[in-house]
Amino acid sequence: MSLSRLSFTWSRGLQDILPAAWQALAGQHPMLDYRFLHAFESSASVDHESGWIPYHLTVLDGEQLVAAAPCYIKTHSYGEYVFDWSWADAYQQAGGTYYPKLISAIPFSPVAGPRLLVHPDITEPEPLAAEMLRHMRKLCEEHGLSGTHILFPDKLSATHCATQGLLRREGVQFRWENQNYKDWESFLAVLSHDKRKKIRQERNKVAQQGVTCRVLNGHQLSEADLVLFYQCYSNTYHRHGSQPYLTFAFFEQITRDMPDNVLLFIAAQSDEDIAVSLCIQGDSTLYGRYWGSLRDISCLHFELCYYQPQAFCIAHGIRYFEGGAQGVHKLARGFLPYTTCSYHWLAHEEFHQSVARFLSREETAMQHYVDELEERSPYKALPEAT
Protein backbone atom coordinates (compact mmCIF):
# COMPACT_ATOMS: atom_id res chain seq x y z
CA MET A 1 0.00 0.00 0.00
CA SER A 2 1.33 3.43 -0.97
CA LEU A 3 1.07 5.92 1.90
CA SER A 4 1.00 8.80 -0.61
CA ARG A 5 -2.49 7.88 -1.77
CA LEU A 6 -3.93 7.78 1.75
CA SER A 7 -5.87 10.62 3.36
CA PHE A 8 -5.14 11.31 7.06
CA THR A 9 -7.92 13.32 8.67
CA TRP A 10 -9.19 14.22 12.14
CA SER A 11 -12.80 13.59 13.09
CA ARG A 12 -14.56 15.54 15.83
CA GLY A 13 -16.72 12.57 16.72
CA LEU A 14 -17.70 9.05 15.79
CA GLN A 15 -20.87 10.38 14.19
CA ASP A 16 -18.65 11.25 11.20
CA ILE A 17 -17.53 7.61 10.83
CA LEU A 18 -19.64 4.74 9.51
CA PRO A 19 -20.24 2.18 12.28
CA ALA A 20 -19.49 -0.80 10.03
CA ALA A 21 -16.23 0.79 8.85
CA TRP A 22 -15.09 1.34 12.44
CA GLN A 23 -16.09 -2.18 13.47
CA ALA A 24 -14.01 -3.65 10.66
CA LEU A 25 -10.98 -2.15 12.41
CA ALA A 26 -11.98 -2.60 16.06
CA GLY A 27 -12.59 -6.34 16.02
CA GLN A 28 -14.27 -7.99 19.00
CA HIS A 29 -13.02 -5.86 21.89
CA PRO A 30 -16.25 -4.70 23.58
CA MET A 31 -14.86 -1.35 24.74
CA LEU A 32 -13.52 -0.47 21.30
CA ASP A 33 -16.92 -1.27 19.87
CA TYR A 34 -18.42 1.67 17.96
CA ARG A 35 -21.53 1.50 20.13
CA PHE A 36 -19.54 1.74 23.36
CA LEU A 37 -17.33 4.63 22.28
CA HIS A 38 -20.21 6.45 20.61
CA ALA A 39 -22.24 6.20 23.83
CA PHE A 40 -19.63 8.35 25.59
CA GLU A 41 -20.12 11.06 23.00
CA SER A 42 -23.87 10.99 22.47
CA SER A 43 -24.53 10.92 26.23
CA ALA A 44 -22.30 13.98 26.82
CA SER A 45 -19.99 11.95 29.04
CA VAL A 46 -17.10 13.10 26.86
CA ASP A 47 -17.25 16.60 25.39
CA HIS A 48 -15.66 20.03 25.75
CA GLU A 49 -17.24 20.55 29.15
CA SER A 50 -15.91 17.27 30.56
CA GLY A 51 -12.40 17.94 29.23
CA TRP A 52 -12.50 14.88 26.95
CA ILE A 53 -12.79 16.32 23.45
CA PRO A 54 -13.21 13.62 20.76
CA TYR A 55 -10.65 14.04 17.99
CA HIS A 56 -10.24 10.68 16.28
CA LEU A 57 -7.57 10.06 13.67
CA THR A 58 -8.90 8.39 10.52
CA VAL A 59 -7.08 7.11 7.45
CA LEU A 60 -8.91 6.71 4.15
CA ASP A 61 -7.92 4.92 0.98
CA GLY A 62 -10.38 6.57 -1.37
CA GLU A 63 -13.64 6.13 0.51
CA GLN A 64 -12.55 3.09 2.53
CA LEU A 65 -11.52 3.50 6.14
CA VAL A 66 -8.26 1.55 6.45
CA ALA A 67 -7.01 2.75 9.83
CA ALA A 68 -8.07 4.82 12.83
CA ALA A 69 -7.15 5.70 16.40
CA PRO A 70 -9.58 6.65 19.19
CA CYS A 71 -8.17 9.99 20.29
CA TYR A 72 -9.15 12.79 22.65
CA ILE A 73 -7.79 16.23 23.39
CA LYS A 74 -7.57 16.44 27.19
CA THR A 75 -7.62 19.55 29.36
CA HIS A 76 -6.77 17.56 32.53
CA SER A 77 -5.60 14.06 33.48
CA TYR A 78 -8.71 12.70 35.20
CA GLY A 79 -10.09 9.33 34.15
CA GLU A 80 -6.90 8.09 32.49
CA TYR A 81 -5.35 5.81 35.16
CA VAL A 82 -1.85 6.65 33.94
CA PHE A 83 -0.88 9.30 36.42
CA ASP A 84 1.09 12.20 34.98
CA TRP A 85 0.10 14.94 37.44
CA SER A 86 3.73 15.35 38.53
CA TRP A 87 4.74 15.85 34.89
CA ALA A 88 2.08 18.53 34.50
CA ASP A 89 3.26 20.31 37.66
CA ALA A 90 6.90 20.23 36.57
CA TYR A 91 6.05 21.38 33.06
CA GLN A 92 4.01 24.31 34.29
CA GLN A 93 6.53 25.29 37.00
CA ALA A 94 9.08 25.58 34.19
CA GLY A 95 6.78 28.03 32.43
CA GLY A 96 5.13 25.66 29.96
CA THR A 97 1.50 24.71 29.43
CA TYR A 98 0.93 20.96 29.83
CA TYR A 99 -2.75 21.06 28.90
CA PRO A 100 -4.21 20.49 26.43
CA LYS A 101 -2.59 17.22 25.41
CA LEU A 102 -3.54 14.42 22.99
CA ILE A 103 -4.29 10.91 24.19
CA SER A 104 -5.33 7.68 22.49
CA ALA A 105 -7.38 5.68 24.97
CA ILE A 106 -10.77 4.31 25.95
CA PRO A 107 -12.31 6.97 28.20
CA PHE A 108 -12.36 6.14 31.91
CA SER A 109 -11.21 2.59 31.16
CA PRO A 110 -7.79 1.23 32.22
CA VAL A 111 -8.22 -1.66 29.80
CA ALA A 112 -5.59 -2.82 27.31
CA GLY A 113 -6.48 -3.10 23.64
CA PRO A 114 -5.53 -1.91 20.15
CA ARG A 115 -4.96 1.82 19.84
CA LEU A 116 -3.61 2.03 16.29
CA LEU A 117 -6.43 0.25 14.48
CA VAL A 118 -5.38 -1.04 11.08
CA HIS A 119 -7.65 -2.97 8.72
CA PRO A 120 -6.90 -6.72 8.89
CA ASP A 121 -6.50 -6.89 5.11
CA ILE A 122 -3.36 -4.76 5.33
CA THR A 123 -0.56 -7.31 5.59
CA GLU A 124 2.23 -4.87 6.52
CA PRO A 125 0.74 -2.43 9.04
CA GLU A 126 4.04 -1.05 10.40
CA PRO A 127 4.54 1.84 7.91
CA LEU A 128 0.91 2.90 8.26
CA ALA A 129 1.07 2.81 12.07
CA ALA A 130 4.27 4.85 11.98
CA GLU A 131 2.62 7.46 9.79
CA MET A 132 -0.36 7.64 12.16
CA LEU A 133 1.98 8.40 15.06
CA ARG A 134 3.73 11.02 12.95
CA HIS A 135 0.38 12.73 12.33
CA MET A 136 -0.34 12.72 16.06
CA ARG A 137 2.97 14.46 16.73
CA LYS A 138 2.32 16.88 13.89
CA LEU A 139 -1.06 17.81 15.37
CA CYS A 140 0.61 18.58 18.70
CA GLU A 141 3.28 20.73 17.09
CA GLU A 142 0.84 22.68 14.92
CA HIS A 143 -1.77 23.32 17.63
CA GLY A 144 0.34 23.76 20.73
CA LEU A 145 -0.52 20.48 22.44
CA SER A 146 2.16 19.39 24.92
CA GLY A 147 2.40 15.82 23.71
CA THR A 148 0.91 12.51 22.64
CA HIS A 149 0.05 9.71 25.07
CA ILE A 150 -0.97 6.19 24.02
CA LEU A 151 -2.63 4.57 27.05
CA PHE A 152 -2.95 0.82 27.66
CA PRO A 153 -2.02 -0.33 24.12
CA ASP A 154 -2.04 -4.02 23.29
CA LYS A 155 1.20 -5.74 22.32
CA LEU A 156 1.00 -4.85 18.61
CA SER A 157 0.18 -1.16 19.17
CA ALA A 158 2.91 -1.03 21.83
CA THR A 159 5.44 -2.42 19.34
CA HIS A 160 4.51 0.27 16.82
CA CYS A 161 4.99 2.95 19.49
CA ALA A 162 8.33 1.56 20.60
CA THR A 163 9.75 1.49 17.10
CA GLN A 164 8.88 5.18 16.68
CA GLY A 165 10.80 6.26 19.75
CA LEU A 166 7.95 6.96 22.15
CA LEU A 167 8.80 6.58 25.83
CA ARG A 168 7.48 3.43 27.50
CA ARG A 169 5.98 3.63 30.96
CA GLU A 170 5.06 0.45 32.82
CA GLY A 171 2.29 -0.08 35.31
CA VAL A 172 0.74 -2.98 37.19
CA GLN A 173 -2.80 -4.28 37.34
CA PHE A 174 -4.34 -7.46 38.67
CA ARG A 175 -6.14 -10.13 36.69
CA TRP A 176 -7.82 -13.37 37.72
CA GLU A 177 -7.51 -16.37 35.42
CA ASN A 178 -10.05 -19.17 35.27
CA GLN A 179 -7.97 -22.35 35.07
CA ASN A 180 -10.96 -24.34 33.81
CA TYR A 181 -12.31 -24.64 37.34
CA LYS A 182 -15.35 -26.91 37.46
CA ASP A 183 -16.89 -24.96 40.36
CA TRP A 184 -16.13 -22.44 43.09
CA GLU A 185 -14.68 -25.03 45.45
CA SER A 186 -12.19 -26.22 42.84
CA PHE A 187 -10.92 -22.63 42.60
CA LEU A 188 -10.61 -22.35 46.38
CA ALA A 189 -8.75 -25.65 46.47
CA VAL A 190 -5.74 -24.21 44.62
CA LEU A 191 -5.35 -21.29 47.02
CA SER A 192 -3.13 -21.30 50.07
CA HIS A 193 -4.90 -22.22 53.31
CA ASP A 194 -4.98 -18.70 54.75
CA LYS A 195 -6.37 -17.15 51.54
CA ARG A 196 -8.99 -19.87 51.20
CA LYS A 197 -10.05 -19.33 54.82
CA LYS A 198 -10.20 -15.56 54.37
CA ILE A 199 -12.44 -15.76 51.29
CA ARG A 200 -14.84 -18.16 53.01
CA GLN A 201 -15.01 -15.87 56.04
CA GLU A 202 -15.76 -12.83 53.90
CA ARG A 203 -18.48 -14.57 51.91
CA ASN A 204 -20.03 -16.01 55.08
CA LYS A 205 -20.04 -12.55 56.66
CA VAL A 206 -22.08 -11.19 53.73
CA ALA A 207 -24.50 -14.12 53.84
CA GLN A 208 -24.96 -13.80 57.60
CA GLN A 209 -26.13 -10.22 57.08
CA GLY A 210 -28.97 -11.55 54.97
CA VAL A 211 -27.55 -10.44 51.65
CA THR A 212 -28.39 -12.34 48.47
CA CYS A 213 -27.04 -11.67 44.98
CA ARG A 214 -28.31 -12.15 41.44
CA VAL A 215 -26.95 -11.36 38.01
CA LEU A 216 -28.86 -9.88 35.06
CA ASN A 217 -27.71 -9.27 31.50
CA GLY A 218 -28.70 -6.35 29.33
CA HIS A 219 -31.70 -8.19 27.90
CA GLN A 220 -33.12 -8.75 31.38
CA LEU A 221 -32.57 -5.29 32.82
CA SER A 222 -35.50 -3.00 33.49
CA GLU A 223 -35.45 0.78 33.71
CA ALA A 224 -35.74 0.42 37.48
CA ASP A 225 -32.61 -1.76 37.56
CA LEU A 226 -30.62 0.91 35.72
CA VAL A 227 -31.99 3.66 37.97
CA LEU A 228 -30.89 1.62 41.00
CA PHE A 229 -27.43 1.11 39.50
CA TYR A 230 -26.96 4.80 38.76
CA GLN A 231 -28.14 5.74 42.24
CA CYS A 232 -25.55 3.38 43.74
CA TYR A 233 -22.83 4.46 41.30
CA SER A 234 -23.44 8.16 42.00
CA ASN A 235 -23.59 7.59 45.75
CA THR A 236 -20.07 6.15 45.71
CA TYR A 237 -18.72 9.34 44.13
CA HIS A 238 -20.73 11.67 46.36
CA ARG A 239 -19.45 9.94 49.48
CA HIS A 240 -15.93 10.79 48.36
CA GLY A 241 -16.85 14.40 47.67
CA SER A 242 -16.82 14.17 43.87
CA GLN A 243 -19.18 13.94 40.92
CA PRO A 244 -19.66 10.85 38.70
CA TYR A 245 -17.86 10.97 35.37
CA LEU A 246 -20.57 9.24 33.38
CA THR A 247 -24.17 10.21 32.77
CA PHE A 248 -27.21 8.01 33.22
CA ALA A 249 -27.75 8.26 29.46
CA PHE A 250 -24.42 6.50 28.87
CA PHE A 251 -25.49 3.41 30.79
CA GLU A 252 -28.94 3.49 29.21
CA GLN A 253 -27.39 3.56 25.75
CA ILE A 254 -24.88 0.73 26.18
CA THR A 255 -27.57 -1.45 27.78
CA ARG A 256 -29.89 -0.80 24.87
CA ASP A 257 -27.27 -1.12 22.12
CA MET A 258 -25.00 -3.81 23.64
CA PRO A 259 -27.27 -5.99 25.80
CA ASP A 260 -25.11 -9.10 25.29
CA ASN A 261 -22.12 -7.31 26.82
CA VAL A 262 -23.66 -5.67 29.90
CA LEU A 263 -24.00 -7.49 33.22
CA LEU A 264 -25.32 -6.20 36.53
CA PHE A 265 -24.59 -8.02 39.78
CA ILE A 266 -27.24 -6.90 42.26
CA ALA A 267 -27.20 -7.38 46.04
CA ALA A 268 -30.38 -7.36 48.11
CA GLN A 269 -31.01 -7.30 51.84
CA SER A 270 -34.46 -7.92 53.34
CA ASP A 271 -35.90 -7.98 49.80
CA GLU A 272 -34.51 -4.50 49.09
CA ASP A 273 -31.85 -3.97 46.42
CA ILE A 274 -28.94 -2.14 48.04
CA ALA A 275 -25.83 -2.44 45.85
CA VAL A 276 -24.83 -3.08 42.23
CA SER A 277 -21.68 -3.75 40.24
CA LEU A 278 -21.54 -3.45 36.45
CA CYS A 279 -19.29 -5.56 34.22
CA ILE A 280 -18.67 -5.61 30.49
CA GLN A 281 -18.41 -9.07 28.94
CA GLY A 282 -16.10 -9.87 26.04
CA ASP A 283 -15.40 -13.17 24.31
CA SER A 284 -12.71 -14.31 26.74
CA THR A 285 -12.62 -11.59 29.38
CA LEU A 286 -15.04 -10.10 31.87
CA TYR A 287 -14.22 -6.50 32.77
CA GLY A 288 -15.27 -5.12 36.14
CA ARG A 289 -16.09 -1.46 35.65
CA TYR A 290 -18.33 0.32 38.18
CA TRP A 291 -20.00 -0.32 41.49
CA GLY A 292 -21.89 1.42 44.27
CA SER A 293 -23.96 0.74 47.37
CA LEU A 294 -26.64 2.41 49.44
CA ARG A 295 -25.64 0.76 52.72
CA ASP A 296 -22.37 0.00 54.46
CA ILE A 297 -22.15 -3.77 54.72
CA SER A 298 -18.90 -5.47 55.66
CA CYS A 299 -17.22 -7.33 52.77
CA LEU A 300 -20.03 -6.52 50.32
CA HIS A 301 -17.57 -4.84 47.92
CA PHE A 302 -15.51 -8.04 47.72
CA GLU A 303 -18.62 -10.16 47.18
CA LEU A 304 -20.16 -8.03 44.46
CA CYS A 305 -17.04 -6.84 42.66
CA TYR A 306 -14.85 -9.98 42.87
CA TYR A 307 -16.47 -13.19 44.07
CA GLN A 308 -19.73 -12.94 42.13
CA PRO A 309 -17.97 -12.10 38.83
CA GLN A 310 -15.37 -14.84 39.42
CA ALA A 311 -18.14 -17.37 40.00
CA PHE A 312 -19.85 -16.13 36.83
CA CYS A 313 -16.65 -16.70 34.85
CA ILE A 314 -16.37 -20.24 36.21
CA ALA A 315 -20.00 -21.00 35.36
CA HIS A 316 -19.71 -19.60 31.81
CA GLY A 317 -16.19 -20.65 30.85
CA ILE A 318 -14.76 -17.12 30.67
CA ARG A 319 -10.98 -17.21 30.92
CA TYR A 320 -10.09 -13.85 32.49
CA PHE A 321 -11.63 -11.40 34.91
CA GLU A 322 -10.13 -7.93 35.16
CA GLY A 323 -11.39 -6.22 38.28
CA GLY A 324 -10.41 -2.63 37.49
CA ALA A 325 -7.41 -0.43 38.15
CA GLN A 326 -4.80 -1.03 40.84
CA GLY A 327 -5.70 -2.73 44.13
CA VAL A 328 -3.00 -4.84 45.76
CA HIS A 329 -5.77 -6.25 47.98
CA LYS A 330 -6.89 -8.26 44.93
CA LEU A 331 -3.94 -10.62 45.53
CA ALA A 332 -5.74 -12.13 48.51
CA ARG A 333 -8.76 -12.84 46.26
CA GLY A 334 -6.89 -14.93 43.69
CA PHE A 335 -5.76 -12.19 41.31
CA LEU A 336 -2.20 -12.05 40.01
CA PRO A 337 -0.18 -9.00 38.88
CA TYR A 338 0.55 -8.32 35.24
CA THR A 339 2.36 -5.48 33.56
CA THR A 340 0.56 -2.78 31.62
CA CYS A 341 2.15 0.00 29.62
CA SER A 342 1.68 3.38 28.05
CA TYR A 343 3.75 5.36 25.54
CA HIS A 344 4.56 9.06 25.58
CA TRP A 345 6.02 11.74 23.37
CA LEU A 346 6.50 15.31 24.64
CA ALA A 347 6.76 18.13 22.14
CA HIS A 348 9.37 19.99 24.21
CA GLU A 349 12.59 18.08 23.57
CA GLU A 350 14.28 18.96 26.86
CA PHE A 351 11.20 17.98 28.84
CA HIS A 352 10.90 14.78 26.78
CA GLN A 353 14.43 13.83 27.82
CA SER A 354 13.70 14.72 31.44
CA VAL A 355 10.68 12.40 31.41
CA ALA A 356 12.83 9.68 29.81
CA ARG A 357 15.24 9.87 32.76
CA PHE A 358 12.36 9.75 35.22
CA LEU A 359 10.88 6.68 33.52
CA SER A 360 14.22 4.91 33.60
CA ARG A 361 14.33 5.30 37.38
CA GLU A 362 10.66 4.40 37.73
CA GLU A 363 11.10 1.23 35.66
CA THR A 364 13.62 -0.14 38.14
CA ALA A 365 11.32 0.57 41.07
CA MET A 366 8.38 -0.95 39.22
CA GLN A 367 10.28 -4.17 38.56
CA HIS A 368 11.11 -4.49 42.24
CA TYR A 369 7.45 -3.95 43.06
CA VAL A 370 6.32 -6.63 40.60
CA ASP A 371 8.90 -9.08 41.97
CA GLU A 372 7.59 -8.44 45.48
CA LEU A 373 3.99 -8.98 44.37
CA GLU A 374 4.85 -12.26 42.65
CA GLU A 375 6.43 -13.52 45.85
CA ARG A 376 3.07 -12.96 47.56
CA SER A 377 1.09 -15.26 45.30
CA PRO A 378 -2.16 -16.48 46.91
CA TYR A 379 -1.81 -19.89 45.27
CA LYS A 380 -0.25 -23.05 46.65
CA ALA A 381 1.77 -23.01 43.44
CA LEU A 382 1.44 -20.60 40.54
CA PRO A 383 -1.12 -21.76 37.95
CA GLU A 384 0.55 -23.23 34.90
CA ALA A 385 1.08 -20.77 32.09
CA THR A 386 -1.25 -21.28 29.15
N, C-alpha and C positions, 0 to 999 in steps of 0.2 A: 504494500500500500504506500502510495506517495503522500507524504505529509503536506506537500505543496497544494494539493487539491482539496484539503480538508478545511472546514470553516470552524474556527474556535470562537464561541460566543458565550456571553454571560446572561443567564436567565434570572429574572427577579421573582421567580416562583415556579412551582411545578405545574401550575395551570397553563404555562406556556409549552409544556412538554406532553406528548401523547403518552397516556398510561402504558399502552402495550409496548411502546418503544423503550420506555424506562425499564419495564419489567424484563425485557429481553437482555438488559445489562445487569440487573440487580439479582437475578437468580431467585433462590428460594429463601434467602434470609428474611425473616418476617419483619425486622425493623428497618430494612432497606426497601421494603415493599412500597410501591407508589402510594398505596392507600394509607399506610402508616405515616409516611413523611408528609403527605398532603394534608393529613388531619391536623398536624401541627400548624400548618399555614392557614387552613380554612377556619380553624377554631380560634384564631388569634392568639395561640400559645407561643408562636414565634412571629415577631413583626418588629417594626421600628421601636414601638413602645417597650417591648420586652428586652430589647437589646440583642435579639437574634434576627438579623436581617437576611432573608433568603437571597442567595446570589450564586446559583448553581452554574458550574462550568459544563458546557455541552459542546460536543464535537460532531459535526455533520459531514457526511460524504454525500454531496448532493442534498437529497431530502431525507436520507437515512441517518438516524442517530447511531453513531458507532462507538461513542464513549461519553462518559459524564462523571462528575464528582459532586456529591452533595456538599455544598459549601454555604457558609454563613459569615457575614461581616458582624463581628462582635464588638460591643461597646463596654464589655466587662468580662469577667471570667467565671461567672456563675454557671452552674449546670454542666460543666465540662468534665470534672473529675480527673483532670490533669492540672495540678495546682501550680500556677505561674504567678501568683500574687507577688512573690518576692522579686520576680523579674520586673513586673510592672512598677513596683516601688523604686527599684534601682534605676530603671530606665527614666522614670520621671524625676527622680532626684538629680540625675545627670543633665536634666533640662530637656529631655525628649518627651514625646507623647506616645505612650504604649498602645492606647486605644484610639481609633478602632484597629482591629487586627482581622485576619482572614483565617477561618478554620474549616477543615473538612471533617465532619463528624455526624453522628446521629444525635439530635438534640436531647439533652438530659439523660443520656443512655451510655454508661461506661461499658459498652458491649463491642467486642472485636468483630470486624467484618471488612469486606472490600471497601475501599475509599476511592480508588481510581478504577472506575467501572469501564471495562473494555468489552466490546461485543465478542462472544465466544467464537465467532467465525474468523476473527483476526488471529492468525497463527503466531505472529511475532508482535506481542503487545508492547515490548520494551521501548521502542522509539516513540510510540504514541504516548505512553505514560510519561516519558521524559518531557515531551513537548507540553503535556498538560501541566506538569509541575513548573515548567518555564513560564507558562501563561499565568499561573498563580503568582509567581514572583514578579512578573511584569505588572500585574494589576496592583500589587503592593507598591511598587516603585512609582507608578504613574499616578496613584491616588493617595499617596501618603499613609498607607497602612504599614504598621510596624513590622509585620511579618506574616508568615504562613505556618500553620500548625495542623498536622495530620494526626488525628486522635484515634487511638485504638484500631489501627489498620490490621488486616489479616496478613499472613505471611507474604503473599505475593505483592500486595500494595506496599508493605514494609520494604521488601527487596527493591522495588522501584525507587522508593524514597532514599534508601541507603546509597544506591548507585549514583544518585544525583547530588550527593553531598549534604543532605539534610542531617541535622544532629539528632541522634537517637537518645530517647529518654526511656528508661525502664521503670515499670511499676509492678505491683503485685496485687492479684486478686485471688479469690478462693472459689474453687469449683468442686462439686460433688460428682463422682462418677458411679453410675449404676453398673456394677460388675455382674450383670445378669442375675441379680438376686431374685429368688423365687418368691420371697415375701419379706416383710419387715424384720422378722426374727433372723432370717439368714443374713441380712445386713448387719444387725446388731452383733451377730456371732463373730464377725471378723474384726470388731473393735476391741481395743484393750479393755480389761475388766472395769477400770475406773470410769472410762468414757461410756461404756455400756450402762453402767449403774447410774451415771449422771443423767443420761437421756431418759431412762425409765422413770427416774424420780421426777424429772421435769414434766413428762407427759402425764404421770399419775397426779401431779399437783394440779394440772389444768383440769383433768377429769374430775378430781375431788371437789372442784369448785363448781361442778355442774355444767361445765362447758362442753358442747358438742359442735362438731364441724361438718360442713358439707361443701362440695365443690360443684360449680355450675359453669358450663361453657357459654359462649356468646349466644348460641341459639336458645338457651334456656333462661337467659337473664331477662328480667322485667325492668320496667322503668324504675320501680321502687328499689330493686336491687342496686341499680346504678346510683340512685340518689343516696342510698345508704353508704355505698362505697365512697362517694365523693364527700359525704359528711365526715366519714372516718378519716379519709385522706387529708382533708382540709384541717381537721382537728389536730392532727399530728403536727402540721406546720404552725398552727396558731399557738399551740402549747410551747413551742420553741421561739415564739415572738416573731414569726415570719409569715409570709404569704405563699400559698401554693403556686408553683410554676405553671401548672397546666389547668386549663379551663374544663368545666363540666362537658362542654361541647366536644372537646377532644376525645374523652372517653366514650361519649355517646357515638361519635363517628366511627371509631375503630371497632366498637362492638357491633355496630350495624354493618360495616363494610368488611370486617374480618372476623366473623363470628367463630370460625374454626380455630383461630389463634388466641382468643381471649379466654382466660379462666379466672374465676373468682373463687377464693377459698373463704367461706363465711363461717364465723363463730357465733354461737348463740348461747345465752344463759337464761334459764327460766323462760324459755320460748321467746326470748327477745334477742334479735340480732344485734351484736355489740362490736364486732370487729371484722375487717375484711383485708385480705391481701390479693393483689392482682398480679397475674403472671401472663407472659406471652409465650405461646407454644410454637416451636419450630419443628422441623423434621426429626432432629436428633437431640435438640436442646430445649429445656424449659428455662425461661428467663424470669427470675423474680424481679418485679419492678417497683410496686408501690404498696403501702399498707397503712392502716390507721385503726384506731380503736376509740370507743366512747367510754370505756371503763378501764381502770388500772387493775389488771389481773396478772398475778405472778406467772411468769413463763409463757404467757399467751403469745408473745412475739415469736418465741422459738417454735411453738406449735404451729402457728399459722404461716410463718414465713419460711420455715425450714422443714419441719417434720411432715406436715401435710403435703407439700410439694414433692418431697423425697418419696413418700409413699405413693403418690400419684405416678411418679416416674417408674417406680418398681412395677406398679400394676399395669402400666401401659407401654413398657419396654422402651422408655426414653433414656438415652445413654447419659446425658449430662444435665445437671441443674446448676445454673449460675445464680447465686443468691443476691447479687447486687455488689456495689462497690465496697472495697475494704472489709474490715471486720475480722480481726485475728480470733475473735471468739468463735468463729465458724469452725476452726480446727477441732474443737471439742464436739462438734456435731457431724463429723465425718468428712468435712471439706478438706481439700489439700490446696496448697499454694501453687499458682502458676504465674509466669511472667507475662505482663502486658507491655506494650510499648507505644510511644508516640514519636513523631518526627517534627523538627522545627527548623525554620530558616528565618533569621532576623535581617531586616533590610540594612540596618546599621552594622557595617562590617566589624567595627571594634566591639560593639555589644555582642554580636554573633560569636566572636572569639571568646569573649568573657563568659558567655553561657556555655560554650564548649568546654571550658576549663571547669566550670561548676559541675557540668554533667559527668565529666571524667571522675571527679571526686565522689559525686553522688552514686555513680555506678558501683564503685568499690563498696560503699556502705550498703547499697541495696543487695549486693551479692552476699554479704555477711548476714544480712537480715533473712534472706531466702534460705541460706544454709541453716540458720537457727530455727526457722519455721519447720524445715524438713526434718530436723532432729526431734521435733515435737509431734510427730505423726500420731494420730489417734488410733491407728490400726496396729494389730498384733504384728503384722508384717505388711509392708507397702503392697497394695494391689498390683498384680502383674501388669506391665505396660501392654497396651493393645494398639 
